[in-house]
Amino acid sequence: MLLEVNGLTTAYAGMVAIADISVSVNEGEIVVVAGANGAGKSTLLQSIAGLVKTQSGQVRFAGEAIDALPGHQIAARGLAFVPESRRLFPRLSVEDNLRLGSYLHRKKADRDAPLAQVFTLFPRLKERLKQRAETLSGGEQQMLAIGRALMTRPRLLMLDEPSQGIMPKLVDEIFEAVLTIRKAGVTVLLVEQRLAESLEIAERAYVLQTGRLMLSGKAAEVRDNPEVRRVYLGM
């Protein structure tokens, strides 16, 4: 088990966002977290990444409790998070944004090594290396955000709505990239609004509803659940 989340509860200004959530991710899996807007999906990822303070529960990564650690120490342990907002440096070049992702590695060779993987995954980034991030399309910015996360050489990559706000023709590229990332040995925890496509590439899935876990199981089981088909897949 690479990631174990047990009984996690997080609140903002006294309002509970997620309550008693337990999820797990095995090494080498793609696991999807689904749910309507406001269900607590992003809060779950932010809580795991150490970006928001949790009220109770425990997060273990590679066997170590990390829920009391600050975000930068969690990242240093091999957990990378790409938020929905992407959080790029818009006025910096594509190259500078990527290199900022390798700040954890002291030696230049270690910092440069992941670039080849990123350029193989997203050739467009190599073509636009000197462009400012703000000049990229939405899809290219998403590629850059994922590429920067891969520069940290993560064991687990958490993606929050990677297909949101990008052109349909680039969505398939993002999903193909997620599969390639997994094949390269990186485990993926994915929050995604395109549930049907996500379940096609995932091993398992969790469905949240108003901050609580409604359903979990193998991807095929979740896809075939009557409530999921009615509410999320429109069937």
Contacts in CASP RR format, 6 or more apart in sequence:
PFRMAT RR
TARGET T0000
AUTHOR 0000-0000-0000
METHOD contacts of the structure
MODEL  1
MLLEVNGLTTAYAGMVAIADISVSVNEGEIVVVAGANGAGKSTLLQSIAG
LVKTQSGQVRFAGEAIDALPGHQIAARGLAFVPESRRLFPRLSVEDNLRL
GSYLHRKKADRDAPLAQVFTLFPRLKERLKQRAETLSGGEQQMLAIGRAL
MTRPRLLMLDEPSQGIMPKLVDEIFEAVLTIRKAGVTVLLVEQRLAESLE
IAERAYVLQTGRLMLSGKAAEVRDNPEVRRVYLGM
1 24 0 8 1.000
1 25 0 8 1.000
1 26 0 8 1.000
1 27 0 8 1.000
1 60 0 8 1.000
1 63 0 8 1.000
2 25 0 8 1.000
2 26 0 8 1.000
2 27 0 8 1.000
2 28 0 8 1.000
2 61 0 8 1.000
2 62 0 8 1.000
2 155 0 8 1.000
2 156 0 8 1.000
2 187 0 8 1.000
3 23 0 8 1.000
3 24 0 8 1.000
3 25 0 8 1.000
3 48 0 8 1.000
3 59 0 8 1.000
3 60 0 8 1.000
3 61 0 8 1.000
3 79 0 8 1.000
3 156 0 8 1.000
3 187 0 8 1.000
3 189 0 8 1.000
4 24 0 8 1.000
4 58 0 8 1.000
4 59 0 8 1.000
4 60 0 8 1.000
4 61 0 8 1.000
4 63 0 8 1.000
5 21 0 8 1.000
5 22 0 8 1.000
5 23 0 8 1.000
5 24 0 8 1.000
5 44 0 8 1.000
5 48 0 8 1.000
5 58 0 8 1.000
5 59 0 8 1.000
5 60 0 8 1.000
6 22 0 8 1.000
6 57 0 8 1.000
6 58 0 8 1.000
6 59 0 8 1.000
6 60 0 8 1.000
7 20 0 8 1.000
7 21 0 8 1.000
7 22 0 8 1.000
7 56 0 8 1.000
7 57 0 8 1.000
7 58 0 8 1.000
8 18 0 8 1.000
8 20 0 8 1.000
8 21 0 8 1.000
8 22 0 8 1.000
8 44 0 8 1.000
8 47 0 8 1.000
8 48 0 8 1.000
8 54 0 8 1.000
8 56 0 8 1.000
8 57 0 8 1.000
8 58 0 8 1.000
8 59 0 8 1.000
8 67 0 8 1.000
9 16 0 8 1.000
9 18 0 8 1.000
9 19 0 8 1.000
9 20 0 8 1.000
9 21 0 8 1.000
9 54 0 8 1.000
9 55 0 8 1.000
9 56 0 8 1.000
9 57 0 8 1.000
10 16 0 8 1.000
10 17 0 8 1.000
10 18 0 8 1.000
10 43 0 8 1.000
10 44 0 8 1.000
10 46 0 8 1.000
10 47 0 8 1.000
10 52 0 8 1.000
10 53 0 8 1.000
10 54 0 8 1.000
10 55 0 8 1.000
11 17 0 8 1.000
11 55 0 8 1.000
12 43 0 8 1.000
12 52 0 8 1.000
16 211 0 8 1.000
17 40 0 8 1.000
17 43 0 8 1.000
17 211 0 8 1.000
18 40 0 8 1.000
18 43 0 8 1.000
18 44 0 8 1.000
18 47 0 8 1.000
18 208 0 8 1.000
18 211 0 8 1.000
18 212 0 8 1.000
19 211 0 8 1.000
19 212 0 8 1.000
20 212 0 8 1.000
20 213 0 8 1.000
21 44 0 8 1.000
21 208 0 8 1.000
21 211 0 8 1.000
21 212 0 8 1.000
21 213 0 8 1.000
22 213 0 8 1.000
23 31 0 8 1.000
23 33 0 8 1.000
23 44 0 8 1.000
23 206 0 8 1.000
23 213 0 8 1.000
23 216 0 8 1.000
25 31 0 8 1.000
25 156 0 8 1.000
25 187 0 8 1.000
25 189 0 8 1.000
26 187 0 8 1.000
26 203 0 8 1.000
27 155 0 8 1.000
27 187 0 8 1.000
28 182 0 8 1.000
28 185 0 8 1.000
28 186 0 8 1.000
28 187 0 8 1.000
29 182 0 8 1.000
29 187 0 8 1.000
29 188 0 8 1.000
29 202 0 8 1.000
29 203 0 8 1.000
29 204 0 8 1.000
30 178 0 8 1.000
30 179 0 8 1.000
30 182 0 8 1.000
30 187 0 8 1.000
30 188 0 8 1.000
30 190 0 8 1.000
30 201 0 8 1.000
30 202 0 8 1.000
30 203 0 8 1.000
31 188 0 8 1.000
31 189 0 8 1.000
31 190 0 8 1.000
31 202 0 8 1.000
31 203 0 8 1.000
31 204 0 8 1.000
31 205 0 8 1.000
31 206 0 8 1.000
32 190 0 8 1.000
32 191 0 8 1.000
32 192 0 8 1.000
32 195 0 8 1.000
32 198 0 8 1.000
32 199 0 8 1.000
32 202 0 8 1.000
32 204 0 8 1.000
32 205 0 8 1.000
32 206 0 8 1.000
32 219 0 8 1.000
33 41 0 8 1.000
33 44 0 8 1.000
33 45 0 8 1.000
33 189 0 8 1.000
33 190 0 8 1.000
33 191 0 8 1.000
33 205 0 8 1.000
33 206 0 8 1.000
33 207 0 8 1.000
33 208 0 8 1.000
34 41 0 8 1.000
34 191 0 8 1.000
34 192 0 8 1.000
34 195 0 8 1.000
34 198 0 8 1.000
34 205 0 8 1.000
34 206 0 8 1.000
34 207 0 8 1.000
34 208 0 8 1.000
34 222 0 8 1.000
34 228 0 8 1.000
34 232 0 8 1.000
35 41 0 8 1.000
35 195 0 8 1.000
35 207 0 8 1.000
35 208 0 8 1.000
35 209 0 8 1.000
35 232 0 8 1.000
36 209 0 8 1.000
36 231 0 8 1.000
36 232 0 8 1.000
38 210 0 8 1.000
38 211 0 8 1.000
39 208 0 8 1.000
39 209 0 8 1.000
39 210 0 8 1.000
39 211 0 8 1.000
40 208 0 8 1.000
40 211 0 8 1.000
41 160 0 8 1.000
41 191 0 8 1.000
41 208 0 8 1.000
42 83 0 8 1.000
42 84 0 8 1.000
42 160 0 8 1.000
42 161 0 8 1.000
42 191 0 8 1.000
43 52 0 8 1.000
43 211 0 8 1.000
44 191 0 8 1.000
44 208 0 8 1.000
45 81 0 8 1.000
45 83 0 8 1.000
45 158 0 8 1.000
45 160 0 8 1.000
45 189 0 8 1.000
45 191 0 8 1.000
46 52 0 8 1.000
46 81 0 8 1.000
46 83 0 8 1.000
47 54 0 8 1.000
47 59 0 8 1.000
47 67 0 8 1.000
48 59 0 8 1.000
48 79 0 8 1.000
48 81 0 8 1.000
48 158 0 8 1.000
48 189 0 8 1.000
49 71 0 8 1.000
49 74 0 8 1.000
49 75 0 8 1.000
49 79 0 8 1.000
49 81 0 8 1.000
49 158 0 8 1.000
50 66 0 8 1.000
50 67 0 8 1.000
50 69 0 8 1.000
50 70 0 8 1.000
50 71 0 8 1.000
50 74 0 8 1.000
51 71 0 8 1.000
51 81 0 8 1.000
54 67 0 8 1.000
57 67 0 8 1.000
58 65 0 8 1.000
58 67 0 8 1.000
59 65 0 8 1.000
59 66 0 8 1.000
59 67 0 8 1.000
60 66 0 8 1.000
61 74 0 8 1.000
61 77 0 8 1.000
61 78 0 8 1.000
61 79 0 8 1.000
61 156 0 8 1.000
62 77 0 8 1.000
62 155 0 8 1.000
64 77 0 8 1.000
66 73 0 8 1.000
66 74 0 8 1.000
66 77 0 8 1.000
66 79 0 8 1.000
69 77 0 8 1.000
75 81 0 8 1.000
75 104 0 8 1.000
75 152 0 8 1.000
76 104 0 8 1.000
78 152 0 8 1.000
78 153 0 8 1.000
78 154 0 8 1.000
78 155 0 8 1.000
78 156 0 8 1.000
79 154 0 8 1.000
79 155 0 8 1.000
79 156 0 8 1.000
79 158 0 8 1.000
80 149 0 8 1.000
80 150 0 8 1.000
80 152 0 8 1.000
80 154 0 8 1.000
80 156 0 8 1.000
80 157 0 8 1.000
80 158 0 8 1.000
81 149 0 8 1.000
81 158 0 8 1.000
81 160 0 8 1.000
82 145 0 8 1.000
82 146 0 8 1.000
82 149 0 8 1.000
82 157 0 8 1.000
82 158 0 8 1.000
82 159 0 8 1.000
82 160 0 8 1.000
82 162 0 8 1.000
83 160 0 8 1.000
84 160 0 8 1.000
84 161 0 8 1.000
84 164 0 8 1.000
86 141 0 8 1.000
86 142 0 8 1.000
86 144 0 8 1.000
86 145 0 8 1.000
87 145 0 8 1.000
88 97 0 8 1.000
88 133 0 8 1.000
88 141 0 8 1.000
88 144 0 8 1.000
88 145 0 8 1.000
88 148 0 8 1.000
89 96 0 8 1.000
89 97 0 8 1.000
89 100 0 8 1.000
89 133 0 8 1.000
90 132 0 8 1.000
90 133 0 8 1.000
90 134 0 8 1.000
91 132 0 8 1.000
91 133 0 8 1.000
91 134 0 8 1.000
92 100 0 8 1.000
92 132 0 8 1.000
92 133 0 8 1.000
93 129 0 8 1.000
93 130 0 8 1.000
93 131 0 8 1.000
93 132 0 8 1.000
93 133 0 8 1.000
94 125 0 8 1.000
94 128 0 8 1.000
94 129 0 8 1.000
94 130 0 8 1.000
94 131 0 8 1.000
94 132 0 8 1.000
94 133 0 8 1.000
94 136 0 8 1.000
94 144 0 8 1.000
95 129 0 8 1.000
95 130 0 8 1.000
97 133 0 8 1.000
97 144 0 8 1.000
97 148 0 8 1.000
98 115 0 8 1.000
98 118 0 8 1.000
98 125 0 8 1.000
98 144 0 8 1.000
98 147 0 8 1.000
98 148 0 8 1.000
98 151 0 8 1.000
99 111 0 8 1.000
99 151 0 8 1.000
100 148 0 8 1.000
100 151 0 8 1.000
101 148 0 8 1.000
101 149 0 8 1.000
101 151 0 8 1.000
101 152 0 8 1.000
102 110 0 8 1.000
102 111 0 8 1.000
102 112 0 8 1.000
102 114 0 8 1.000
102 151 0 8 1.000
102 152 0 8 1.000
103 111 0 8 1.000
104 152 0 8 1.000
104 153 0 8 1.000
105 111 0 8 1.000
105 153 0 8 1.000
111 151 0 8 1.000
114 150 0 8 1.000
114 151 0 8 1.000
114 152 0 8 1.000
114 153 0 8 1.000
115 151 0 8 1.000
117 150 0 8 1.000
117 184 0 8 1.000
118 125 0 8 1.000
118 147 0 8 1.000
118 150 0 8 1.000
118 151 0 8 1.000
119 125 0 8 1.000
119 126 0 8 1.000
121 143 0 8 1.000
121 146 0 8 1.000
121 147 0 8 1.000
121 150 0 8 1.000
121 177 0 8 1.000
121 180 0 8 1.000
121 181 0 8 1.000
122 143 0 8 1.000
122 144 0 8 1.000
122 146 0 8 1.000
122 147 0 8 1.000
122 177 0 8 1.000
124 140 0 8 1.000
124 143 0 8 1.000
125 140 0 8 1.000
125 143 0 8 1.000
125 144 0 8 1.000
125 147 0 8 1.000
128 135 0 8 1.000
128 136 0 8 1.000
128 140 0 8 1.000
133 141 0 8 1.000
133 144 0 8 1.000
136 144 0 8 1.000
137 166 0 8 1.000
137 167 0 8 1.000
137 170 0 8 1.000
138 165 0 8 1.000
138 166 0 8 1.000
138 167 0 8 1.000
138 170 0 8 1.000
139 165 0 8 1.000
139 166 0 8 1.000
139 167 0 8 1.000
139 170 0 8 1.000
139 174 0 8 1.000
142 162 0 8 1.000
142 163 0 8 1.000
142 166 0 8 1.000
142 170 0 8 1.000
142 174 0 8 1.000
143 173 0 8 1.000
143 174 0 8 1.000
143 177 0 8 1.000
146 157 0 8 1.000
146 159 0 8 1.000
146 162 0 8 1.000
146 174 0 8 1.000
146 177 0 8 1.000
146 181 0 8 1.000
149 157 0 8 1.000
150 157 0 8 1.000
150 181 0 8 1.000
150 186 0 8 1.000
154 186 0 8 1.000
155 186 0 8 1.000
155 187 0 8 1.000
156 186 0 8 1.000
156 187 0 8 1.000
156 188 0 8 1.000
156 189 0 8 1.000
157 181 0 8 1.000
157 186 0 8 1.000
157 187 0 8 1.000
157 188 0 8 1.000
157 189 0 8 1.000
158 188 0 8 1.000
158 189 0 8 1.000
158 190 0 8 1.000
158 191 0 8 1.000
159 178 0 8 1.000
159 188 0 8 1.000
159 189 0 8 1.000
159 190 0 8 1.000
159 191 0 8 1.000
159 192 0 8 1.000
160 191 0 8 1.000
161 191 0 8 1.000
161 192 0 8 1.000
161 193 0 8 1.000
162 174 0 8 1.000
162 178 0 8 1.000
162 190 0 8 1.000
162 192 0 8 1.000
163 171 0 8 1.000
163 174 0 8 1.000
163 175 0 8 1.000
163 192 0 8 1.000
163 193 0 8 1.000
163 194 0 8 1.000
163 197 0 8 1.000
164 193 0 8 1.000
166 174 0 8 1.000
171 194 0 8 1.000
171 197 0 8 1.000
175 197 0 8 1.000
175 198 0 8 1.000
175 201 0 8 1.000
178 188 0 8 1.000
178 190 0 8 1.000
178 201 0 8 1.000
179 201 0 8 1.000
181 188 0 8 1.000
182 188 0 8 1.000
190 198 0 8 1.000
190 202 0 8 1.000
192 198 0 8 1.000
195 228 0 8 1.000
195 232 0 8 1.000
195 233 0 8 1.000
196 223 0 8 1.000
196 233 0 8 1.000
198 205 0 8 1.000
199 205 0 8 1.000
199 219 0 8 1.000
199 220 0 8 1.000
199 222 0 8 1.000
199 223 0 8 1.000
200 219 0 8 1.000
202 219 0 8 1.000
203 218 0 8 1.000
203 219 0 8 1.000
204 216 0 8 1.000
204 217 0 8 1.000
204 218 0 8 1.000
204 219 0 8 1.000
204 222 0 8 1.000
205 216 0 8 1.000
205 217 0 8 1.000
205 218 0 8 1.000
205 219 0 8 1.000
205 222 0 8 1.000
205 223 0 8 1.000
206 213 0 8 1.000
206 215 0 8 1.000
206 216 0 8 1.000
206 217 0 8 1.000
207 213 0 8 1.000
207 214 0 8 1.000
207 215 0 8 1.000
207 216 0 8 1.000
207 222 0 8 1.000
207 228 0 8 1.000
207 232 0 8 1.000
208 214 0 8 1.000
215 222 0 8 1.000
215 225 0 8 1.000
215 227 0 8 1.000
215 228 0 8 1.000
216 222 0 8 1.000
222 228 0 8 1.000
223 229 0 8 1.000
223 233 0 8 1.000
229 235 0 8 1.000
END
